[in-house]
Structures are given as C-alpha cells and as structure tokens.
Amino acid sequence: MSAQKDRLISAVKYIALAVTAGALAACTAIYQKHGYTPTEEQLAEVVVGVDTKDTVAESIGVPTASGVLNDGGYYYVSTLMRTRGAGATKPVSRSLVAISFDSRDVVSGVERYSLEDGKVIPLERRVTSSTVEEKTFLRQLLGSLGNFNPGSLIE
C-alpha cells in the first residue's frame, strides 16, 4: 500500500511540475516583425539632390508604401510586435523612413522616425461603402427573390 501511495505522490509532483512548466511557457513573449526599413549604410548611399526615384528603388528596394498624393515620396515601415500569453499584441518598436522627392523626382530629403518620436502620420483610406453590410441575411435572401427570371433557365 505504501508503494502505491509513493507512486501516486510522485505522479502528482510530475503533473504539477509539467503544468507549471506549461504555464511559464505560455507566458513567453512571441515577437513578430512586419515590414522593411533600410539600414543606415543603405541610407548613406542615397544622395540628396542627386538620386532619383529609380535609383533609390534600385539601391534600397521597392518601398512599403508610396506617396498618396502625386507620388510625393517613398515610405519604408517596419514594426516589431510582441504577444504574451493571451494578452493583446503590442508594438515594441516601429521605424519609418520617409524619402521625399521634388517635382523632378529627385531626392529632396531623407527622414527617419521611430515609435519613440511620437510622430503621428495621418493616413486616409477611402473605401466605397457597401449596402450589403446594412441588410440582414434574410432581407438579402428575400430581396433577391423578385430578381429571379425562370426564362433564363430554359435558355
């Protein structure tokens, strides 16, 4: 009887150890990197007043985003995100490199921003609204019944 009790106690200890190790592993931070920003060495190759959009794209690469209005510039953005356990994903660091061009598509400025700079970059996204979101599934289904033409099945 004592041997069974000792085995049961040691099994409970191993299970408790496994549960503790699993809980600690679940709280480990998971990092994800999104996007791309050029290094300082790559940015040193860009000469203000000399390089053009094409030479910048060849030397650094195609940007993550470009200017919304009249192709104002190239924007390279990278973000490092951290997730811990069941918590929300939070940005740890963000880097933005903005290369601006003049009217002749020649580089007029190179700027680097980070999450610590606190620069707010307003982005506007224009999307055509859809009336589908305003109607329930049943209303959409019943609304399409009047559009059915039996003659189209015969042809």
N, C-alpha and C positions, 0 to 999 in steps of 0.2 A: 504494500500500500504506500509506503514511504517513497519508493522508487517512482511510482506513478505521479505522486504529488510533486516530486522534484522535477520530473519531466514537464509537468503542466506549468510549474512556476518558470522554468527556463523558456518554455514556448511563449508564455505571456511576455517575458522580458524581451525576447526576439521580436515579437509582434510590436511591442511598444517602441522598440528601437527602430524598426522599419517604418512605422507610422511617423515618428519624429523626423527621421531622415527624409521621408517623402514630403512632409510639411515644409521642412527647410529648403528642399529642392524646388518646391512650388513657389517659394518666395524669392528665388533667384531672379535677378534682373535680366531681361531679354532686350538686347539692343538691335535696332534695325536702322540701316542707313538708306536714305532715299535721295536721289538726285546726284548732281555732279557740280563741283566748282573747281576751277583751275588752281594749280599751286602757285606760290609766289614766283617760282622760277619761270613758269609758263607766262605769268602776267608780266614779268620783266621783259619778255620778248616783244610785247605789244608796245609800239612806239606811238605816242600821241602826236597827231598831225602828219603821220607817215602811213601807217597801216590803214587798210580799208576793211569793209565787211568781209570780203572774200578772203583776205589774208588772215584775218582773225579766225574765221571758220576753219581755215586750213591748219593754222598753228595750234589753236586751242581746242577746236572741235565745235560741233553744232550746238547752239545754246539750248537750254531747257525751255526757255520762252523768249520771244522777241517782242519788240515794242508793239503795243496795240494800235496806237495812232501813228500813221505814216512811218511805220518801221523805225521808231525812234531809237532803239538800242537793242543790245543783247543782254539777257539776264540768265545767269547761271546760279541755280539754287540747290543747296543740299541741306538736309535735315537729319539729325541723329535723334531717334525716338527711343524711349525706354518704357518697358512694361514690367511691372512687378506683380506677380500673382494674378489675382482677379481685379487688380486696380486699373484705373484708366491709363491709357497711353499718353505720355507727356513728352514734349520736345525737350531734349537736353541741350542741344546746340543747333544753331541754324546759321548758315553762311550764304550770303548773296553777293555776287559780283555783278556789277552793272557797268557795261561798256556802252557809252553813248557815242553817237555819230552826228556829224553835221549834215548839211544839205547835200554835200558832195559824197556822202558815205565814207568819210574819213574819220578816224577815231578822234573824238574831242575830249574824252575823259574816261578814266577807269576808277571805279569806286568799289570798296568792299565794305559790306555791312554784316553785323552779326546779331544774334539774339540779344546780346548784352547792350547793343547800341540803342535798342528800344525804338528803332525806326519803324513806323507803320507805313506799309506800302499798300495803298488802296488799289484793289483790283476790282474791276466791274465786270460782271458776267451777265450778258444779255441773252436770255433764253425765251423762245416763243412759248407762251402759255398754252396749255392743252386743256380742252374742256373735258377730257376723259377723267381727270382727277376729281372733277366736281360731281360726277354722276356715280351712283352705286352700280354694282354689277347687275342687279336685277333690272334697274332702269335702262342700262345699256342693252341688255338682252331683249327686253320688251320693246325698246325703241327701234331695234333693227328688224322686228317682225314686219313692219309696214314696208320695208325696202325689199322684201323678197319677191322675186318675179318667177313664177312657175314656168313661163315660156323659155327662160334661159336654160332650163334643164333639158328641154326637148332638143334644142339646137345644139 
